[in-house]
């Protein structure tokens, strides 16, 4: 049985913002994602569902791997060498599995 992953974006996103000296407002401007959406991802009960928005946020933060942004998992492979479409497909698959589980 697959291990269930908890969303960690509410922990990871503020850390990444601090590391980069960036505000939620600045990330919103750079990513083109509404400030309210970006801000919602910093809250403990956030449930990220818009993969397009997450991808744009990850890119605005310097091409952060989506697994790290969403689940706090450091990559075990060099994700810079993988096409972004492949990474997005993997996160989408995880999201579909979670929806089927009722999460």
Secondary structure as GFF3:
##gff-version 3
##sequence-region A 1 103
A	DSSP	alpha_helix	9	20	.	.	.	ID=ss1
A	DSSP	alpha_helix	24	31	.	.	.	ID=ss2
A	DSSP	alpha_helix	35	40	.	.	.	ID=ss3
A	DSSP	alpha_helix	51	60	.	.	.	ID=ss4
A	DSSP	alpha_helix	66	71	.	.	.	ID=ss5
A	DSSP	three_ten_helix	79	81	.	.	.	ID=ss6
A	DSSP	alpha_helix	84	100	.	.	.	ID=ss7
###
